[in-house]
């Protein structure tokens, strides 16, 4: 329901921008930046594959790499180590745990991961454990980023009150719209916290919205998550272009995109498949924390 409301609100912003003849980032007060850096998003179960994919992203010009971990202690360390070795020390590296660790595991893992100079560790503990995240901040130098814990404006305020994060990942689909996402970013800005954007594998419509947000938010100073390079197709007439890990904010009115009606019809579905379930394991359900 929240995502559905966000889609309606996004369409209304597009209408308003078109009526005004302005890109959304200008409608929101102007652009702090026009060129938006993106992460090279590595989702690999083996260290070898993670290293290969990360190195390919760097060869294409990406300056920030993100790896998914939270499977086992051994594989987590191996994946981060392999990725760092493949990209060198000059490229930023961040790792996403998706809330899989207990507080005890997080302490052990963060001590071992300090050697790899992570830009941040994302959501090491379950989403409601703000006290645990605050403890990790006090104990370790690696910055703590929260995503699932920061869905709403109220979540963001509670994170600030408990001093539970160094970085916040926002998402208009989870916040209930672009306006609420911008309000959450403003709350973080008042507290001196940088923000970036979480990716749920957006197509061209939401990618445009992300680029306008990234252009207009003063404290969005980190590369944004995206899985756009992994998309096989799109529902806009002109795909967004990524050059050397950077996308430009659209300059057309509103969202700055046009819909491809044939593609919309082709990709229409009657239901939403849960992204964290495994069709090959019908009885399995993700448990957090996992270990």
N, C-alpha and C positions, 0 to 999 in steps of 0.2 A: 504494500500500500504506500509506504514512504517513497519507494522508487517510482511508483506510478504518479504520485503527486509531483515529484521532482520533474518528471517528463512533461507534465502539463505546464508547470511553472516555466520550464526551459522554453517551451513553445511560445508562451506569452511574452517572455523577454525577447525572443526572436521577432515577434510581431511589433513590439514596442520599438526595438532598434530599427526595424525596417520603416516604421512610420516616421521615426526621427531622422532616418537616413544616416545613421551612425553605427559603427561597430560597437558591440557591447562594452568593450574595454574603455572606449571613449565615453559612452553613456554613463559609465560608472566612475568617471572622473579623470580618465586619461591613462596612458601606459607608462608604468615604471620601467618596463622592458618590452621589446618587440620580439626578440629572439629567445625562445624558450628551450632550455636544455632538458633532455630526456635521459632516463636511465636505459641502459642495456639490460633487459630483464632476463635473467638466466634461471630456467626451471629445469634442472637436471638431477637425476637420482644418483649418478656416478660422478666422482671427482674428475675423471678423464673427460666426460662430456661437458661438465661445468667449465673446465679449463678451456676446452675447444670453443664453446659458445662465447665465453667471455672474451677470449682473444680475438674472435671474429668481430665482436662489437667494437673493440678498441681499434681494430684495423679500419673499421668504417668511420671512425672519428668520435665515438662516444667517450665521454670523460668520466662517467659514473656508471658503475656496474652494481646490480642488485642480484643476490643469490637467495634462493629459498632453502632454509634449513628447518630443523625441528623434527627430524626422523629418528636418528639415534645419536648418542654422543660421539661415537666414532665417525659416522658419516658426516655429521655437522662440521667437525674439525677438518676432516679430509677435504670437503667441498670448499670451505673457506680458504684453506691452505693452497689448494690447487688453483683456485681462482686468483688469489693474490700473486702466486708465482707466475701465472700466465699473463697478468696485466701489468705487473711491475708496481713500484711504490708511488708513482706520480698520479695514478688513476684512483679516483675515489671508489671505495667498496663498501656496500652496506649489506646487511643480512637480515632476513625476515624469519622469525621463529613461529609466527602465527599462534602465540600463546601456548606452545607445547611444553614449556618447561615448568617444573616446580621451582620454588624459591631456592631450594638446596642445589638443584641441578644448575640453575641460572648462575649461582655464585661460582660453582666449579667451572662452568663453561666460559663465563666472562673473564675469569682469571687466565684461562688458556688462550682465549681469543684476543687478548690485549696485544699480543705480539703481531697481529695482522692489521693493526691501525684502522679499524672500521670507522667509517663516517658516522654510523650509528647502528645499534642493534634494535630491530623493530619488534615490538610486542613480545618480549620474552616470556611474560607471564599471562595468565588468563585476564580477560578484559576488566573484570571487576576488582582486581587486586592492585589498587592504587597504592596502598601502603607498601606492598612488596616492591613495586617499581620505584617508589621513593627511596627505599632502603638500598636498592641496586645503584641508584644515582649517587648515594652518599659513599658507597664502597668502591666504585670503579670509575675509571676515567672515560670508558667508552660511553658516548651519549646514548640515552634511552629515548627511542621514538615510539609513540603510541598511535595506533590506528583504530583497531576495534574498540578501544576504550574512549575514543574521541568522536563518536558519531554525532552527538548533538551539542548545541551551545552550552547546555547545562553540564554535559560531560566535560567539555573544555574548561569550564569554570572550576569544576571539582578537581581536575588535574592540576590546575594552577594553584588552587588552595592547598593541595596536598604535596605540591612540589614533586610530582611524579614523573615529569618528562622534560627532556631538553628540546624535543622536536615533536610536532604534531602532523599527522597525515589526515587531511580532510577529504571529503567526497560528497558532492552535492546529491548523489543518489541516496546516500545514507543519511544525510542531514535533512533531506526533504526539500531541497531546491538550492538554486544559486544564491538567493538572498540570504538564506540561513547559513550557507557556507561562508559567505562574505562576512556575516556577523560573527561567526565563530573565529574567523581569521583576525578580525578586529579585536576580539577579546584577547587572543593570543598576542597580538601586536602590543596591546597595552601592558602585557606582562613581560615583554621582551623576548617572546618565543618565536622562532622561525617556524614556518609551516611549509608543507609540500602537499601533493595530491596522491591519493591512493588510486590504483587502477583496478577496475573490474572488467577489463577487456572491452573497452569502449569502441564503438564504431565511429564513423566520421562525424555524426551529430554531436555526441557527447565530447568527442575529442576537440571539436571546435569550442565548446563551452569551457573545457579545461584550459585551452590556450588563452581564452579571454580572461579567465580567472587568474591564470599565472601572469598575464600581462599587467593586470590591474592591482594585484595585492602587493603592497610594499614589503611585507615580511615573507613573501614566497620567494626565497632566495636560494632554494636548493632545486636540483633537477627533479622533475616530476616523474612519477611512475607512469608507464604506458606499456601496453602490449600490442600497439598498433602494427608493429612489424610482423607480428604473428598472425594477423588477420588474413584470411584467404580472399576476402571480398569486402565490399562496402556498399552502403545504401545512399551515398552521395554521388553527385555527377562527377565531381573532381576530388580525387583522393588527396589527403594532406601529404605534403612532401617533407621528408626528413633528410637533411643534409648534415653529415658529420655529427649526428646525435642532437640536432637542433631543428625545431619547427618554428615557423613564424606565426605570430598571431594573425588570424584572418582580417583582411581590411574591408571586406564587404559589409553591408548594413546588417544589423542583427547578429546572428551567429556567423554570417558570412559564408554560408553553404547553401546548396540547392539539393533537393531530394531526387533520387532516381526512382520513379514510381514502379518501373519494372522490377528493379532489384528489391524494393520493399515487398512487392507481391511474391517474388521468388523466395525470399527468406522468411516469410511470415510463418509463425508457429502458433499452436493453440495452447501451449503450456511452457513452463520454465523448468528446465532440468537443474536439479540441485548441483552446484559446481563441486562440492566437496564429497560427493558420494561416488563410489566405484562400482560400475556396472558388472565388473568381473567378481565382485565380492558383495553379493546382495544382502548378506546378514551383517555387514560391517557398518559401524557408525563412528565418526571421528570423536574421540574423547580428549578433552583438554582439561588439565595438562596431561600430556601423553607420557612423560617420564620426568 
